[in-house]
């Protein structure tokens, strides 16, 4: 199953743009993933020389993913369009990377899936913008519009994965710890706002992140791909990965939210080091995004855990 099935127009009486379509965002997001045939000799799928292109597949020449600097909400539907359970994916590219997996999950489980995503823009109510920063200001505006759109759609839950570790300074005299705490508070506010309207949040614990470009490392080391595996120090580095403790803090504060993880599948029950290659599959397309190929392999365990979270949210 892939998002190539297309998507149906979402109709909502909102002062924002909701479109159904299928195309990536700007820059690297727009390139359609293809299995490379560049002669590099790699037996991995995708080929590390072009792994960055192995990402969500859209069609129809339109867009489902908002670019930097724009605040209109773009939304597309996947999975079972008539499903009795409705899940909205909201967030940045770390959330968008799961669209094809959720398309497959939705088809299998009878879930209607709506994607609402934007490059470099975590789903939060935190103050991000400043008068002279178009990117952050557009993210802040997009978040306001996204929450309105979600309220109108009234899904069973919103699914998001965190990447943004802290809010930008935006002219404020705040240090890294304060920036992080403000992000945590902004997440609590956003999820709490949805909870007040009976909408739960499913927060995916941040995946592992390398301190280098994984495909480039794999190309450099050839068959010795374990040289590129993500170490425990990298996994625990709060500069690289949104801390699990902070995610737990957000969920505990909101109440109508659940934290799920598949990091035990990615890294093994004993934790890091986390392999970047398994069974001929290259898992990462850069330092922290999974390849589309690997997200589809994770669809089954992810679907099971999200289903459990949905049951818990429904039970109150």
Secondary structure, DSSP 8 states (H G I E B T S, - for coil): --GGG---------SS-----B---SGGGGS------SS----SBS-GGGGGG-S----BTS-SEE-TT-----EEEEE-TT-SEEEEEEESHHHHTTHHHHHHHHHHHTEEEEEEEETT--S--S---BTTBHHHHHHHHHHHHHHHHHHHHT-SEEEEE----S---TT----HHHHHHHHHHHHHHHHHHHHTTT-EEEEE------SS-HHHHHHHHTT-GGGGSB-HHHHT-TTTS--HHHHHHHHHHHSSEEEE--HHHHH-TT--SB-SEETTEE-BSSSS-B-HHHHHHTHHHHHHHHHHHHHHHHH-
